[in-house]
Amino acid sequence: MANHKSSIKRIRANAAKRLRNRYQAKTTRNAIKKLRATTSKEEAATLLPRVVSMLDRLAKKNVIHKNKASNNKAKLTKFVNGLA
């Protein structure tokens, strides 16, 4: 158990941040799956900017690595452009 007041507070803050990060990461993964399941080019084109924004936000806060976000954005953009 933590002995200092500041370390107790840090444990609480880290737990709250962990929950928030897990929620946002899971929401982003679900959005990526939804985009990949789309067959309509118009619908995919409207979803893509929202998913890219989510990935950028996660990378900015170091929830995921910036290169992972970049790879995901590139693959999703290629997927959307390849839809007929």
Backbone bond lengths (Angstrom), bond angles and torsions (degrees), N, CA, C in turn:
res aa  C-N    CA-C-N  psi(-1)  N-CA   C-N-CA  omega(-1)  CA-C   N-CA-C  phi
1 M - - - 1.463 - - 1.522 109.41 -
2 A 1.318 116.15 144.93 1.456 121.29 -179.94 1.529 110.83 -69.92
3 N 1.321 115.06 144.97 1.462 120.22 -177.04 1.521 113.71 -102.05
4 H 1.329 116.90 -21.98 1.465 120.28 -175.70 1.519 110.87 -103.05
5 K 1.307 114.52 148.21 1.462 120.12 179.94 1.526 111.04 -59.80
6 S 1.330 116.16 -40.79 1.468 120.25 -178.45 1.532 111.42 -67.67
7 S 1.333 117.34 -35.68 1.465 118.93 179.70 1.530 111.28 -71.65
8 I 1.322 117.21 -32.48 1.466 120.91 175.56 1.525 109.79 -65.23
9 K 1.326 115.71 -43.03 1.464 120.59 177.89 1.524 110.60 -64.08
10 R 1.339 116.65 -40.51 1.465 121.38 -179.60 1.527 110.49 -62.81
11 I 1.339 116.84 -39.30 1.467 120.90 178.01 1.525 110.29 -62.40
12 R 1.331 116.20 -43.62 1.473 119.94 178.57 1.524 110.91 -63.78
13 A 1.335 116.59 -44.62 1.467 120.74 -178.38 1.531 110.72 -64.42
14 N 1.338 116.27 -40.95 1.463 119.50 179.90 1.520 111.46 -65.05
15 A 1.309 117.33 -37.28 1.459 120.70 178.57 1.521 110.78 -65.04
16 A 1.324 116.75 -41.45 1.467 120.54 179.24 1.522 110.61 -65.94
17 K 1.331 116.79 -43.31 1.464 120.48 179.61 1.520 111.64 -65.64
18 R 1.341 116.24 -37.44 1.456 120.40 179.11 1.522 110.94 -62.30
19 L 1.341 116.59 -43.49 1.461 120.36 178.32 1.525 111.21 -62.52
20 R 1.327 116.20 -43.87 1.459 120.64 -179.74 1.520 110.60 -63.41
21 N 1.347 116.68 -45.18 1.465 120.64 -179.73 1.527 111.22 -63.02
22 R 1.333 117.37 -41.73 1.463 120.58 179.37 1.521 110.83 -63.58
23 Y 1.332 116.77 -41.32 1.465 120.59 179.36 1.525 110.56 -62.64
24 Q 1.329 116.63 -47.89 1.456 120.21 -177.36 1.526 111.64 -66.85
25 A 1.336 117.29 -38.53 1.461 120.30 179.12 1.532 110.58 -66.11
26 K 1.321 116.90 -41.62 1.466 120.74 179.65 1.523 110.61 -66.68
27 T 1.330 117.48 -40.61 1.461 121.58 178.02 1.524 110.40 -61.45
28 T 1.328 116.53 -40.27 1.461 120.88 179.25 1.523 110.50 -66.68
29 R 1.330 116.81 -43.09 1.471 119.58 178.57 1.525 110.85 -61.29
30 N 1.323 117.22 -40.08 1.465 120.64 177.98 1.521 110.97 -65.19
31 A 1.335 117.22 -38.55 1.466 120.76 179.02 1.531 110.31 -65.98
32 I 1.332 116.74 -38.05 1.470 120.55 178.05 1.529 109.73 -64.44
33 K 1.343 116.77 -43.69 1.463 120.28 178.72 1.521 111.09 -62.26
34 K 1.329 116.60 -40.49 1.464 120.90 179.12 1.525 110.49 -64.00
35 L 1.333 116.49 -41.29 1.462 120.74 178.97 1.521 110.61 -64.96
36 R 1.328 117.35 -43.04 1.466 121.30 -179.66 1.527 111.86 -65.88
37 A 1.332 117.24 -28.76 1.469 120.92 -179.19 1.527 111.97 -81.58
38 T 1.321 117.33 -9.88 1.454 121.40 -177.59 1.526 110.74 -73.47
39 T 1.324 116.00 138.23 1.465 120.11 176.78 1.526 111.57 -109.27
40 S 1.324 116.97 -15.71 1.461 121.37 -179.31 1.533 110.26 -88.42
41 K 1.325 115.77 128.52 1.469 120.12 -178.82 1.530 111.56 -65.49
42 E 1.327 117.68 -38.40 1.467 120.95 -178.60 1.523 111.03 -64.82
43 E 1.323 115.51 -45.48 1.467 119.69 -179.59 1.530 110.65 -65.02
44 A 1.331 116.19 -40.66 1.471 120.90 179.37 1.526 110.49 -65.45
45 A 1.328 116.84 -37.42 1.461 120.64 -179.66 1.531 111.56 -67.52
46 T 1.333 117.10 -29.49 1.462 119.06 177.56 1.525 111.42 -80.69
47 L 1.332 116.80 -29.88 1.468 120.38 179.85 1.533 112.29 -77.42
48 L 1.328 116.79 -32.33 1.467 120.72 -172.81 1.525 113.79 -56.58
49 P 1.343 121.23 -48.72 1.470 119.48 -179.19 1.527 113.08 -61.04
50 R 1.328 116.92 -34.99 1.458 120.20 179.28 1.534 110.84 -67.00
51 V 1.339 116.41 -41.91 1.466 120.92 179.85 1.529 110.45 -68.13
52 V 1.324 116.69 -40.96 1.472 120.98 178.52 1.525 110.03 -61.59
53 S 1.323 116.67 -40.67 1.457 120.99 178.56 1.529 110.86 -63.59
54 M 1.321 116.55 -41.37 1.471 120.61 178.59 1.525 110.50 -62.81
55 L 1.329 116.76 -43.59 1.462 120.80 179.66 1.528 110.90 -63.63
56 D 1.333 116.32 -42.58 1.466 119.86 179.10 1.527 111.07 -61.81
57 R 1.328 116.42 -40.62 1.457 120.00 179.87 1.526 111.59 -64.39
58 L 1.339 116.45 -42.31 1.463 119.80 179.21 1.534 111.11 -65.15
59 A 1.328 116.44 -38.78 1.462 119.65 179.91 1.526 110.71 -69.22
60 K 1.321 116.43 -37.65 1.460 120.36 -180.00 1.524 111.19 -63.05
61 K 1.339 116.50 -36.17 1.463 120.70 -178.97 1.526 112.47 -92.68
62 N 1.333 117.27 10.61 1.469 123.47 178.19 1.523 113.41 59.01
63 V 1.317 117.33 29.65 1.451 120.25 173.10 1.533 108.43 -76.69
64 I 1.340 115.72 -40.14 1.460 121.58 170.86 1.524 107.53 -124.02
65 H 1.316 116.38 160.29 1.463 120.74 -179.24 1.522 109.49 -71.77
66 K 1.327 116.51 147.61 1.467 120.28 -177.11 1.525 112.10 -63.72
67 N 1.337 117.17 -31.78 1.468 119.29 178.60 1.526 111.45 -71.73
68 K 1.322 117.15 -33.87 1.465 120.71 176.17 1.524 109.95 -64.28
69 A 1.335 115.81 -42.53 1.462 119.93 177.86 1.529 110.27 -62.58
70 S 1.317 115.40 -42.88 1.465 120.16 -179.89 1.525 111.58 -63.53
71 N 1.340 116.47 -43.63 1.467 120.57 178.26 1.520 111.07 -62.55
72 N 1.326 116.92 -43.61 1.466 120.49 178.68 1.519 111.33 -61.79
73 K 1.336 116.89 -44.10 1.471 120.58 -179.74 1.521 110.73 -62.22
74 A 1.331 116.99 -42.41 1.459 120.77 -179.10 1.528 110.80 -64.29
75 K 1.330 116.53 -45.61 1.465 120.14 -178.34 1.522 111.48 -66.44
76 L 1.336 116.63 -39.99 1.462 119.57 179.85 1.527 111.47 -68.02
77 T 1.333 116.41 -39.68 1.468 120.17 178.17 1.520 110.15 -63.44
78 K 1.334 116.38 -42.83 1.463 120.63 177.87 1.530 110.37 -62.16
79 F 1.333 115.90 -40.45 1.463 120.23 179.00 1.532 110.93 -62.56
80 V 1.328 116.47 -46.50 1.474 120.31 -178.49 1.520 111.15 -65.51
81 N 1.344 116.91 -40.71 1.461 119.73 179.36 1.522 111.92 -67.77
82 G 1.332 117.36 -25.59 1.451 121.08 -179.48 1.517 114.27 -82.31
83 L 1.341 117.02 -11.69 1.463 119.44 178.21 1.522 110.31 -68.33
84 A 1.326 115.47 144.04 1.473 118.78 -178.67 1.515 111.41 -95.50
